[in-house]
Every structure is written in C-alpha cells, then in structure tokens.
C-alpha cells in the first residue's frame, strides 16, 4: 500500500490577535466578530493564522475537536489513496487531484457561524 504525508492548512478563518490579562486569555465577542475561538487561542501564546500547517497525525492534538470531527472521514479516504469526486472548478476551493502526486481537499468546520473556518488537506505521496 502506498504511504502518504498528510498536512492540514488553515485556508480561511480569523484568529484575531490573542489578548491576555494577568495570564488569562481575554476573549472578544467571537461570533459577532467572526473569529474562530480555536484560531484565536492558538498555542496559548499567539493566535493561529491562515496558511499555518499541521502534520497529521503527529499534531492532531493541536487541532480543535470540532475541526477534527469535520475532517476525519476525508483524511481516512485520502490516507488510503482515495479521491473525492467533486472538483469545485473555478472556485477558490478547486482541488488538485493527482493519484501519483499532490492531492488536496477543502473542508469547512461544522461551526455554522461566520466564525467557522476552512482547511485544506494536502496529501503528498512518500517515496
């Protein structure tokens, strides 16, 4: 069976700028401002940003549990060599599909508010 490296990239979403007072995180009105709580909290020192990548499965614990639920099935499909058939032609979510090369998939977090984010899952074949 072919082996792959899987990366998860924050494609859309807002984290804002993490603010603390006396060591505690001060949360803005997340839903009103369209800020993802997970992105805002980040690593506890700085907020996560668009373009930031996480390695699967090594950094799975750094991801939001809701996000993990949203992407879990897609990661399993990609990790076993599968491809989801929709392509989203001429949209920002147009996928790369290359059975012998890089394949991507876009998944939206299940948060229905403007705070929800989109991640790009990137499958890279290993030699």
DSSP file (Angstrom, degrees, kcal/mol; ACC not computed):
  #  RESIDUE AA STRUCTURE BP1 BP2  ACC     N-H-->O    O-->H-N    N-H-->O    O-->H-N    TCO  KAPPA ALPHA  PHI   PSI    X-CA   Y-CA   Z-CA
    1    1 A X              0   0    0      0, 0.0     2,-0.1     0, 0.0    80,-0.1   0.000 360.0 360.0 360.0 137.5    0.0    0.0    0.0
    2    2 A X        -     0   0    0     78,-0.1     2,-0.3     1,-0.1   125,-0.1  -0.374 360.0-138.2 -67.1 144.7    1.2    3.5   -0.9
    3    3 A X        -     0   0    0    123,-0.4   123,-2.6    -2,-0.1     2,-0.3  -0.833  19.9-168.5-108.8 147.4    2.2    5.8    2.0
    4    4 A X  E     -A  125   0A   0     -2,-0.3     2,-0.5   121,-0.2   121,-0.2  -0.927  22.9-133.5-133.2 154.3    1.4    9.4    2.3
    5    5 A X  E     -A  124   0A   0    119,-3.3   119,-3.0    -2,-0.3     2,-0.5  -0.925  27.1-156.7 -99.9 133.9    2.2   12.5    4.3
    6    6 A X  E     -AB 123  56A   0     50,-0.7    50,-2.7    -2,-0.5     2,-0.4  -0.958  11.7-177.7-116.0 128.7   -1.0   14.4    5.3
    7    7 A X  E     -AB 122  55A   0    115,-2.4   115,-3.0    -2,-0.5     2,-0.5  -0.945  15.0-150.3-122.1 147.4   -0.9   18.1    6.1
    8    8 A X  E     -AB 121  54A   0     46,-2.7    46,-2.1    -2,-0.4     2,-0.4  -0.977  16.4-169.7-118.7 120.3   -3.7   20.3    7.3
    9    9 A X  E     -AB 120  53A   0    111,-2.9   111,-2.9    -2,-0.5     2,-0.7  -0.915  27.4-121.9-114.0 134.1   -3.5   24.0    6.3
   10   10 A X  E     +A  119   0A   0     42,-2.4    41,-3.5    -2,-0.4   109,-0.2  -0.643  37.6 170.8 -70.9 114.7   -5.8   26.8    7.6
   11   11 A X  E     +     0   0A   0    107,-2.4     2,-0.3    -2,-0.7   108,-0.2   0.837  62.9  10.6 -97.2 -41.8   -7.2   28.1    4.3
   12   12 A X  E    S+A  118   0A   0    106,-2.3   106,-1.9    37,-0.1    -1,-0.4  -0.993  85.4  90.2-138.1 144.8   -9.9   30.5    5.6
   13   13 A X        -     0   0    0     -2,-0.3     2,-0.4   104,-0.2    37,-0.3  -0.652  55.1-110.5 147.3 159.8  -10.6   31.9    9.1
   14   14 A X        +     0   0    0     20,-0.3    22,-2.6   101,-0.3    26,-0.3  -0.966  24.8 169.0-121.5 133.0   -9.9   34.6   11.5
   15   15 A X        -     0   0    0     -2,-0.4    -1,-0.1    24,-0.2    20,-0.1   0.566  29.0-158.3-110.9 -17.2   -7.9   34.3   14.7
   16   16 A X        -     0   0    0      1,-0.1     2,-0.5    31,-0.1    -1,-0.2  -0.336  43.2 -52.7  69.7-157.7   -7.5   37.9   15.6
   17   17 A X        -     0   0    0     29,-0.1    -1,-0.1    -2,-0.0    23,-0.1  -0.976  59.2-117.0-122.8 117.0   -4.7   38.9   17.9
   18   18 A X        -     0   0    0     -2,-0.5     2,-0.4    22,-0.1     9,-0.1  -0.255  31.5-164.4 -57.0 129.1   -4.5   37.0   21.2
   19   19 A X        -     0   0    0      7,-0.5     7,-3.0    27,-0.0     2,-0.3  -0.964   7.0-175.4-119.4 133.8   -5.0   39.3   24.2
   20   20 A X  E     -D   25   0B   0     -2,-0.4     2,-0.4     5,-0.3     5,-0.2  -0.932  12.3-167.9-126.9 152.1   -4.2   38.3   27.8
   21   21 A X  E >  S-D   24   0B   0      3,-2.6     3,-2.0    -2,-0.3    -2,-0.0  -0.965  81.0 -13.5-139.1 123.0   -4.6   39.9   31.1
   22   22 A X  T 3  S-     0   0    0     -2,-0.4     3,-0.1     1,-0.3    -1,-0.0   0.850 129.6 -54.7  53.6  37.3   -2.8   38.5   34.2
   23   23 A X  T 3  S+     0   0    0      1,-0.3     2,-0.3     0, 0.0    -1,-0.3   0.305 115.1 114.7  83.8  -9.3   -2.1   35.4   32.2
   24   24 A X  E <  S-D   21   0B   0     -3,-2.0    -3,-2.6     1,-0.0     2,-0.3  -0.735  70.9-115.4 -95.7 143.5   -5.7   34.7   31.3
   25   25 A X  E     -D   20   0B   0     -2,-0.3     2,-0.7    -5,-0.2    -5,-0.3  -0.605  22.5-146.1 -75.5 131.4   -7.0   34.9   27.7
   26   26 A X        -     0   0    0     -7,-3.0    -7,-0.5    -2,-0.3     2,-0.4  -0.896  15.5-150.9 -99.5 115.5   -9.4   37.7   27.1
   27   27 A X        -     0   0    0     -2,-0.7    -9,-0.0    -9,-0.1    10,-0.0  -0.739   2.3-147.5 -91.8 129.7  -12.0   36.5   24.6
   28   28 A X        -     0   0    0     -2,-0.4     2,-1.7     1,-0.1     3,-0.1  -0.180  50.8 -71.0 -74.4-178.7  -13.7   39.1   22.3
   29   29 A X     >  -     0   0    0      1,-0.2     4,-2.3     2,-0.1     5,-0.2  -0.629  60.5-171.0 -75.1  90.2  -17.3   38.6   21.1
   30   30 A X  H  >>S+     0   0    0     -2,-1.7     5,-2.5     1,-0.2     4,-1.0   0.895  76.4  42.4 -58.0 -50.6  -16.2   35.7   18.8
   31   31 A X  H  45S+     0   0    0      1,-0.2     3,-0.3     2,-0.2    83,-0.2   0.888 115.0  50.8 -68.6 -36.5  -19.4   35.2   16.8
   32   32 A X  H  45S+     0   0    0      1,-0.2    -1,-0.2     2,-0.1    -2,-0.2   0.877 118.2  38.7 -65.7 -36.8  -20.0   38.9   16.4
   33   33 A X  H  <5S-     0   0    0     -4,-2.3    -1,-0.2     2,-0.1    -2,-0.2   0.469 109.6-120.5 -93.7  -3.2  -16.5   39.5   15.1
   34   34 A X  T  <5 +     0   0    0     -4,-1.0     2,-0.5    -3,-0.3   -20,-0.3   0.855  60.0 151.2  68.7  34.4  -16.4   36.2   13.1
   35   35 A X      < -     0   0    0     -5,-2.5     2,-0.5    -6,-0.2    -1,-0.2  -0.859  46.9-129.0-104.8 131.8  -13.4   34.9   15.0
   36   36 A X     >  -     0   0    0    -22,-2.6     4,-2.8    -2,-0.5     5,-0.2  -0.663  12.3-145.2 -76.8 124.2  -12.7   31.2   15.4
   37   37 A X  H  > S+     0   0    0     -2,-0.5     4,-2.6     1,-0.2     5,-0.2   0.880  99.4  50.7 -59.6 -39.2  -12.1   30.5   19.1
   38   38 A X  H  > S+     0   0    0      2,-0.2     4,-2.0     1,-0.2    10,-0.2   0.931 113.0  44.7 -66.0 -44.8   -9.6   27.8   18.3
   39   39 A X  H  4 S+     0   0    0    -25,-0.2     9,-2.7     2,-0.2    -2,-0.2   0.909 113.6  51.5 -64.4 -40.3   -7.6   30.0   16.0
   40   40 A X  H  < S+     0   0    0     -4,-2.8    -2,-0.2   -26,-0.3    -1,-0.2   0.940 111.9  44.8 -62.1 -48.6   -7.8   32.9   18.5
   41   41 A X  H >< S+     0   0    0     -4,-2.6     3,-2.4    -5,-0.2    -1,-0.2   0.840  85.9 161.4 -65.6 -33.6   -6.5   30.8   21.4
   42   42 A X  T 3< S-     0   0    0     -4,-2.0     5,-0.2     1,-0.3    -1,-0.2  -0.184  71.6 -23.4  52.3-130.9   -3.8   29.3   19.1
   43   43 A X  T 3  S-     0   0    0      3,-1.7    -1,-0.3    -3,-0.1     4,-0.1   0.249  97.3 -96.6 -96.7  13.2   -1.0   27.8   21.1
   44   44 A X  S <  S+     0   0    0     -3,-2.4    -2,-0.1     2,-0.4     3,-0.1   0.235 120.9  56.9  91.9 -13.1   -1.7   29.9   24.1
   45   45 A X  S    S+     0   0    0      1,-0.5     2,-0.3    -4,-0.1    -3,-0.1   0.709 115.9  11.3-114.4 -40.3    0.9   32.5   23.2
   46   46 A X  S    S-     0   0    0     -5,-0.1    -3,-1.7   -29,-0.1    -1,-0.5  -0.979  79.9-104.9-139.5 152.7   -0.1   33.6   19.7
   47   47 A X        -     0   0    0     -2,-0.3    -7,-0.2    -5,-0.2     2,-0.1  -0.395  38.8-108.4 -71.8 150.8   -3.2   33.1   17.6
   48   48 A X        -     0   0    0     -9,-2.7     2,-0.3   -10,-0.2   -33,-0.1  -0.452  38.4-152.5 -73.2 156.1   -3.1   30.7   14.6
   49   49 A X    >   -     0   0    0     -2,-0.1     3,-1.8   -34,-0.1   -39,-0.3  -0.877  25.0 -84.4-130.5 159.5   -3.1   32.3   11.2
   50   50 A X  T 3  S+     0   0    0     -2,-0.3   -39,-0.2   -37,-0.3     3,-0.1  -0.371 115.2  32.7 -58.1 141.7   -4.2   31.4    7.7
   51   51 A X  T 3  S+     0   0    0    -41,-3.5    -1,-0.2     1,-0.3     2,-0.1   0.197  84.4 134.1  93.0 -15.5   -1.5   29.4    5.9
   52   52 A X    <   -     0   0    0     -3,-1.8   -42,-2.4   -42,-0.1    -1,-0.3  -0.461  42.5-150.7 -70.1 139.2   -0.4   27.7    9.1
   53   53 A X  E     -B    9   0A   0    -44,-0.2     2,-0.4    -2,-0.1   -44,-0.2  -0.843  12.7-164.1-117.5 150.9    0.1   23.9    8.6
   54   54 A X  E     -B    8   0A   0    -46,-2.1   -46,-2.7    -2,-0.3     2,-0.4  -0.990  21.6-125.8-130.2 137.9   -0.2   21.0   10.9
   55   55 A X  E  >  -B    7   0A   0     -2,-0.4     4,-2.9   -48,-0.2     2,-0.4  -0.684  35.5-107.4 -85.9 134.8    1.1   17.5   10.3
   56   56 A X  E  4 S-B    6   0A   0    -50,-2.7   -50,-0.7    -2,-0.4    -2,-0.0  -0.904  91.5   0.0-104.6 132.8   -1.3   14.6   10.6
   57   57 A X  T >4 S+     0   0    0     -2,-0.4     3,-1.8   -50,-0.0     4,-0.3  -0.991 125.1  63.0 -95.5  -1.7   -1.4   12.5   12.8
   58   58 A X  T 34 S+     0   0    0      1,-0.3     3,-0.3     2,-0.1    -2,-0.2   0.830 114.6  32.7 -55.4 -38.1    1.5   14.0   14.9
   59   59 A X  T >< S+     0   0    0     -4,-2.9     3,-1.8     1,-0.2     4,-0.4   0.137  80.4 115.7-108.2  20.3   -0.1   17.3   15.6
   60   60 A X  G X  S+     0   0    0     -3,-1.8     3,-1.7     1,-0.3    -1,-0.2   0.853  71.4  62.1 -57.3 -36.3   -3.8   16.2   15.8
   61   61 A X  G 3  S+     0   0    0     -4,-0.3    -1,-0.3    -3,-0.3    -2,-0.1   0.658  95.6  60.9 -66.2 -16.0   -3.9   17.2   19.4
   62   62 A X  G <  S+     0   0    0     -3,-1.8    -1,-0.3     2,-0.1    -2,-0.2   0.592  91.1  89.5 -84.4 -10.9   -3.3   20.8   18.5
   63   63 A X  S <  S-     0   0    0     -3,-1.7     2,-0.2    -4,-0.4    -3,-0.0  -0.524  90.2 -97.5 -89.3 154.4   -6.5   20.9   16.4
   64   64 A X     >  -     0   0    0     -2,-0.2     4,-2.5     1,-0.1     5,-0.2  -0.467  29.5-129.9 -63.5 133.9   -9.9   21.9   17.5
   65   65 A X  H  > S+     0   0    0      1,-0.2     4,-2.1     2,-0.2     5,-0.1   0.854 109.4  52.9 -57.7 -34.9  -12.0   18.7   18.3
   66   66 A X  H  > S+     0   0    0      2,-0.2     4,-1.7     1,-0.2    44,-0.3   0.901 109.8  48.2 -66.1 -39.6  -14.9   20.1   16.1
   67   67 A X  H  > S+     0   0    0      2,-0.2     4,-1.9     1,-0.2    -2,-0.2   0.915 108.6  53.6 -65.5 -43.0  -12.5   20.5   13.3
   68   68 A X  H  X S+     0   0    0     -4,-2.5     4,-1.8     1,-0.2    -2,-0.2   0.913 108.0  50.9 -58.6 -43.2  -11.1   17.0   13.7
   69   69 A X  H  < S+     0   0    0     -4,-2.1     4,-0.5     1,-0.2    -1,-0.2   0.890 110.0  51.1 -60.3 -38.2  -14.6   15.6   13.5
   70   70 A X  H  < S+     0   0    0     -4,-1.7     4,-0.3     1,-0.2    -1,-0.2   0.852 119.8  32.8 -67.2 -35.1  -15.2   17.6   10.3
   71   71 A X  H  X S+     0   0    0     -4,-1.9     4,-2.5     1,-0.1     5,-0.2   0.585  91.2  93.1-100.4 -11.7  -12.0   16.3    8.6
   72   72 A X  H  X S+     0   0    0     -4,-1.8     4,-2.0     1,-0.2     5,-0.1   0.888  88.3  44.7 -54.9 -49.0  -11.7   12.8   10.0
   73   73 A X  H  > S+     0   0    0     -4,-0.5     4,-2.1     1,-0.2    -1,-0.2   0.897 113.6  50.5 -64.7 -40.0  -13.5   10.9    7.2
   74   74 A X  H  > S+     0   0    0     -4,-0.3     4,-2.7     1,-0.2     5,-0.2   0.908 108.6  52.0 -65.9 -41.2  -11.8   12.9    4.4
   75   75 A X  H  X S+     0   0    0     -4,-2.5     4,-3.0     1,-0.2    -1,-0.2   0.908 108.3  51.7 -61.7 -40.9   -8.4   12.2    5.9
   76   76 A X  H  X S+     0   0    0     -4,-2.0     4,-1.3    -5,-0.2     6,-0.2   0.923 110.4  48.5 -61.7 -43.3   -9.1    8.5    6.0
   77   77 A X  H ><>S+     0   0    0     -4,-2.1     5,-2.5     1,-0.2     3,-0.5   0.958 116.4  42.4 -60.2 -50.9  -10.2    8.5    2.3
   78   78 A X  H ><5S+     0   0    0     -4,-2.7     3,-1.9     1,-0.2    -2,-0.2   0.895 109.9  57.1 -63.8 -40.7   -7.0   10.4    1.3
   79   79 A X  H 3<5S+     0   0    0     -4,-3.0    -1,-0.2     1,-0.3    -2,-0.2   0.762 107.2  49.1 -65.0 -24.9   -4.7    8.3    3.5
   80   80 A X  T <<5S-     0   0    0     -4,-1.3    -1,-0.3    -3,-0.5    -2,-0.2   0.204 126.8 -97.4 -99.5  15.3   -5.9    5.1    1.8
   81   81 A X  T < 5S+     0   0    0     -3,-1.9    -3,-0.2     1,-0.2    -2,-0.1   0.447  78.5 137.9  91.0   0.3   -5.3    6.5   -1.7
   82   82 A X      < -     0   0    0     -5,-2.5     2,-0.4    -6,-0.2    -1,-0.2  -0.255  38.5-151.4 -78.3 167.1   -8.9    7.6   -2.4
   83   83 A X        -     0   0    0     14,-0.1     2,-0.4    -2,-0.0    14,-0.1  -0.999  15.5-129.0-137.9 135.5  -10.1   10.7   -4.0
   84   84 A X        -     0   0    0     -2,-0.4   -10,-0.0     1,-0.1     0, 0.0  -0.725  23.8-134.8 -83.9 136.4  -13.4   12.5   -3.5
   85   85 A X  S    S+     0   0    0     -2,-0.4    -1,-0.1     2,-0.0     2,-0.1   0.709  72.3  95.5 -74.2 -22.9  -15.0   13.2   -6.9
   86   86 A X        -     0   0    0      1,-0.1    -2,-0.1     2,-0.1     9,-0.0  -0.419  46.2-176.9 -73.6 146.0  -16.1   16.8   -6.6
   87   87 A X        -     0   0    0     -2,-0.1     8,-1.6     7,-0.1    -1,-0.1   0.664  23.6-142.3-117.5 -23.4  -13.7   19.4   -8.0
   88   88 A X    >   -     0   0    0      6,-0.2     3,-1.2     1,-0.1     5,-0.2   0.904  29.1-155.6  57.0  44.8  -15.2   22.9   -7.4
   89   89 A X  T 3   +     0   0    0      1,-0.2    -1,-0.1     5,-0.1     3,-0.1  -0.156  68.3  10.5 -53.1 141.3  -13.9   24.2  -10.7
   90   90 A X  T 3  S+     0   0    0      1,-0.2     2,-0.3     2,-0.1    -1,-0.2   0.771 106.9 104.7  58.9  31.3  -13.4   27.9  -11.0
   91   91 A X  S X  S-     0   0    0     -3,-1.2     3,-1.6     1,-0.0    -1,-0.2  -0.846  88.6-103.8-127.0 167.9  -13.8   28.5   -7.2
   92   92 A X  T 3  S+     0   0    0     -2,-0.3    -3,-0.1     1,-0.3    -2,-0.1   0.679 120.8  59.0 -63.5 -14.7  -11.2   29.2   -4.5
   93   93 A X  T 3  S+     0   0    0     -5,-0.2    -1,-0.3    -4,-0.1    13,-0.2   0.181  70.1 143.0-101.4  16.1  -11.7   25.6   -3.5
   94   94 A X    <   -     0   0    0     -3,-1.6    -6,-0.2    -6,-0.1     2,-0.2  -0.382  44.8-135.0 -60.0 130.6  -10.6   24.0   -6.8
   95   95 A X        -     0   0    0     -8,-1.6     2,-0.5    -2,-0.1    10,-0.1  -0.477   7.0-130.9 -93.5 155.7   -8.7   20.8   -5.9
   96   96 A X        -     0   0    0     -2,-0.2     8,-2.6     2,-0.0     2,-0.5  -0.906  26.4-173.8 -94.4 131.7   -5.6   19.3   -7.1
   97   97 A X        +     0   0    0     -2,-0.5     2,-0.3     6,-0.2     6,-0.2  -0.927  20.2 146.9-131.5 108.6   -6.2   15.6   -8.0
   98   98 A X    >   -     0   0    0     -2,-0.5     3,-1.8     3,-0.2    -2,-0.0  -0.848  31.4-161.4-143.2 101.3   -3.1   13.6   -8.8
   99   99 A X  T 3  S+     0   0    0     -2,-0.3    -1,-0.1     1,-0.3     4,-0.1   0.778  99.3  39.0 -55.1 -26.9   -3.0    9.9   -7.8
  100  100 A X  T 3  S+     0   0    0      2,-0.1    -1,-0.3    -3,-0.1     2,-0.1   0.431 128.4  21.2-102.2  -0.2    0.8    9.9   -8.3
  101  101 A X  S <  S-     0   0    0     -3,-1.8     2,-0.2     1,-0.2    -3,-0.2  -0.396 109.0 -19.9-138.8-146.4    1.4   13.4   -6.8
  102  102 A X        -     0   0    0     -2,-0.1     2,-0.4    22,-0.1    22,-0.2  -0.517  51.8-175.0 -76.0 134.7   -0.2   16.0   -4.5
  103  103 A X  E     -C  123   0A   0     20,-1.9    20,-3.3    -2,-0.2     2,-0.3  -0.989   5.3-165.3-126.9 138.9   -4.0   15.8   -3.9
  104  104 A X  E     -C  122   0A   0     -8,-2.6     2,-0.3    -2,-0.4    18,-0.2  -0.872   9.4-173.9-124.5 158.5   -5.9   18.4   -2.0
  105  105 A X  E     -C  121   0A   0     16,-1.8    16,-3.6    -2,-0.3     2,-0.4  -0.985  15.8-141.7-146.6 143.5   -9.3   18.6   -0.4
  106  106 A X  E     -C  120   0A   0     -2,-0.3     2,-0.4    14,-0.2    14,-0.2  -0.916  19.3-177.1-111.2 134.0  -11.1   21.6    1.3
  107  107 A X  E     -C  119   0A   0     12,-2.5    12,-2.8    -2,-0.4     2,-0.4  -0.996  16.9-141.9-134.6 134.2  -13.3   21.1    4.4
  108  108 A X  E     -C  118   0A   0     -2,-0.4    10,-0.2    10,-0.2     8,-0.0  -0.758  28.0-112.5 -92.8 138.3  -15.4   23.6    6.3
  109  109 A X        -     0   0    0      8,-3.3   -42,-0.1    -2,-0.4     7,-0.1  -0.292  28.7-115.9 -59.5 152.7  -15.5   23.4   10.1
  110  110 A X  S    S+     0   0    0    -44,-0.3     2,-0.4     2,-0.0    -1,-0.1   0.548  81.3 116.0 -75.8  -4.5  -19.0   22.4   11.3
  111  111 A X        -     0   0    0      1,-0.2     5,-0.2     6,-0.1    -2,-0.1  -0.525  55.1-157.7 -63.6 117.7  -19.4   25.8   13.1
  112  112 A X        +     0   0    0     -2,-0.4    -1,-0.2     3,-0.1     2,-0.1   0.554  62.7  86.0 -79.6  -5.9  -22.4   27.3   11.2
  113  113 A X  S >  S-     0   0    0      1,-0.1     3,-1.9     0, 0.0   -82,-0.0  -0.261 100.6 -93.7 -86.6 177.1  -21.5   31.0   12.1
  114  114 A X  T 3  S+     0   0    0      1,-0.3   -78,-0.1   -83,-0.2    -1,-0.1   0.614 120.4  73.3 -63.2 -11.3  -19.1   33.3   10.4
  115  115 A X  T 3  S+     0   0    0    -80,-0.2    -1,-0.3  -102,-0.1  -101,-0.3   0.660  72.7 109.4 -77.7 -16.3  -16.5   32.1   12.9
  116  116 A X    <   -     0   0    0     -3,-1.9     2,-0.2    -5,-0.2  -102,-0.1  -0.214  57.4-149.2 -60.9 151.7  -16.3   28.7   11.1
  117  117 A X        -     0   0    0   -104,-0.1    -8,-3.3  -106,-0.0     2,-0.4  -0.739   7.3-135.2-119.7 167.3  -13.0   28.1    9.2
  118  118 A X  E     -AC  12 108A   0   -106,-1.9  -107,-2.4   -10,-0.2  -106,-2.3  -0.986  19.1-164.9-121.8 134.1  -12.0   26.1    6.1
  119  119 A X  E     -AC  10 107A   0    -12,-2.8   -12,-2.5    -2,-0.4     2,-0.5  -0.885  14.5-137.7-115.7 152.4   -8.9   23.9    6.0
  120  120 A X  E     -AC   9 106A   0   -111,-2.9  -111,-2.9    -2,-0.3     2,-0.5  -0.942  14.9-151.8-105.5 124.2   -7.0   22.5    3.0
  121  121 A X  E     -AC   8 105A   0    -16,-3.6   -16,-1.8    -2,-0.5     2,-0.5  -0.863  12.6-161.2 -97.0 127.9   -6.0   18.9    3.5
  122  122 A X  E     -AC   7 104A   0   -115,-3.0  -115,-2.4    -2,-0.5     2,-0.6  -0.940   6.4-162.6-117.5 122.2   -2.9   18.1    1.5
  123  123 A X  E     -AC   6 103A   0    -20,-3.3   -20,-1.9    -2,-0.5     2,-0.5  -0.914   9.4-176.7-106.0 123.6   -1.9   14.5    0.6
  124  124 A X  E     -A    5   0A   0   -119,-3.0  -119,-3.3    -2,-0.6   -22,-0.1  -0.977  23.9-127.7-121.6 121.4    1.7   14.1   -0.5
  125  125 A X  E     -A    4   0A   0     -2,-0.5     2,-0.3  -121,-0.2  -121,-0.2  -0.424  19.6-138.2 -68.6 141.9    3.0   10.7   -1.6
  126  126 A X              0   0    0   -123,-2.6  -123,-0.4    -2,-0.1    -1,-0.0  -0.776 360.0 360.0 -97.0 145.6    6.1    9.4    0.1
  127  127 A X              0   0    0     -2,-0.3    -1,-0.1  -125,-0.1  -123,-0.1   0.464 360.0 360.0 -76.8 360.0    8.7    7.6   -2.0
